[in-house]
Amino acid sequence: MIDQQVSLRGGAARLPVRPRTGRFLVLAAVFVCAACGLVYELELVALASYLIGDSVTQASVVLSVMVFAMGVGSLLAKRLRCHAAVGFGLIEAALALIGGSSALVLYASFAWLGESRYPVVGFSLAIGVLIGAEIPLLMTLIQRVDRQDAGGAVADLFAADYVGALVGGLAFPFLLLPMLGQLTGALVTGAVNAAAGGALVLWVFRRDLTPRSRRLLFLVNVSVILALATATFLVDDFERAARRAVYGDQVRVAVQTGVQEVVLTGTDRDSLDLYLDGRLRVSARDAHRYHEALVHPAMNGPRARVLVLGGGDGLAAREVLRYADVRSVTVVEIDPAVTRLARTDPALSGLNEHVYRDPRVTVVGADAFTWLRADRHRYDVVVSDLPDPGVTASTKLYSAEFYGLIAEALAPGGRLVVHAGPPVARPQTFWTVEASVRAGGLAARPYRIPARPPAPASGSP
């Protein structure tokens, strides 16, 4: 008992491995935990932006709250330093459970309660406090493994922490999201987090633990991993139920592409709805009003060559091809899954009147901004059928620089038409788009259509 108390108060830990190996294992745990922590952070930002919108605001809220909470966690961790091994093991189990389940809970709150703002802040606080408590406890553990000076221990810990954060930050968009998706990716990350934290404490520092503490940590970590594994097994059923709660009972297609989530509902062309990242993009009941109002005002004049930016659903191109003297239509759509659905889905292809079978239509899979920089053709009409200007991710597609590129692509006498958002509900957005069109070197003629849904646009002759 005397030896154990000496160890807990800062003496060298009694390890089952050599000190150098123990130090390496602690730093490896720091690396894994840092990677998992950044994945939780990015997951919150991504899901908050998807569910609430305005990615700049959501990123600011999540990051600022988490940084503040990390400071709080560091202060609270001082009380656990005399029981660093047990404290770290419990903190990692809690972080794995909360961080791993955060995406599920946020999506559930959005689907069934219609509110995600408060859960986002709550998870940011909880995860931030737990992440902030890691480093002080790890600092205590690594000094007891290898009695190096405090400066060297801090340098090693932060190096492992930063490299782990780099790996986690790169793994999230390039590995977890494409291969597993948001929900499963978070659950798998939680399981890895629990396994790494539990293994470090229950093996490397097991001699510092009382039998009761070892049993507690083993049961807690096994329970967390089993809970996350069970949720992973049931996640497909959860997603289907959540989609029915959000989109109704007639969801026919739901795919997560490399760009966005694409959902099709409705059984035929008269009841079809197309959602992109949770936002209604096409409704068969009103699609003709929006696309007629968007396209036809710009078609008064030369119109042999037409460029459609966005509009992968084919509905803008459908309206363009109502003019027999149109010789070519180029559709630039960033997400090939949307154009693929527009070609193959019976309801959507029926709604766009099989426009992609027309030999005059050419589809380009590219980002509109990047593609315009390289394109050297000239067009009589440019139709900007892009995501709503209120969506932060589409900001560059409503910038003066973007309209400057379009001005260079217009033939003499060419016209641009662009959806600018509702002038009554969001007047600042509408007039900002109008000002950006003028700043891009085009003369702007704003107009609005008093129909449902409102389809205001800013055009340039």
PyMOL commands that set and color helices and strands:
alter all, ss='L'
color gray80, all
select helices_A, chain A and resi 2-8+19-52+55-113+117-145+150-204+206-208+211-247+287-299+315-320+336-344+346-351+355-357+368-374+392-398+400-409+427-439
alter helices_A, ss='H'
color red, helices_A
select strands_A, chain A and resi 251-256+261-265+273-276+279-283+305-310+328-333+361-365+379-385+410-419+445-447+457-460
alter strands_A, ss='S'
color yellow, strands_A
deselect
rebuild
show_as cartoon
